[in-house]
Amino acid sequence: MKRTIGISVGVKELKDKLTHYLSIAKDGGRVVVTDRGRPVAVVGSLSEWGGEESNDERLAKMARAGLIILPSVGGGFLRVKRAKIKGKSLSLTVTEDRR
């Protein structure tokens, strides 16, 4: 496992080259993410948090250490009541408008 230490990257560049920076983290490196020059996050490998543990166990360990906040149980998409509209469907209206 190679280690890369001291890489700092802005949010935009991280978004543009995410695969590259994730491969650095996977190889044991750490990437400090900055927003307007101020450090806001660190991207690193989960393997640092326990060799034989599952990812869920590693994440739980990080949460207990106060390093991350896990999503609430039953998270996911918010259920929204479907709106009922009178008249033509929206897709038909848009199609007619484009003609």
Buried (B, 14 or more C-beta within 10 A) or exposed (E): EEEBEEBEBEEEBBEEEEEEBBEBBEEBBBBBBBEEEEEEEEBBBBBEBBEEBEEEEBBBBBEEEEEEEEEEEEEEEEEEEEEEEEEEEEEEEEEEEEE
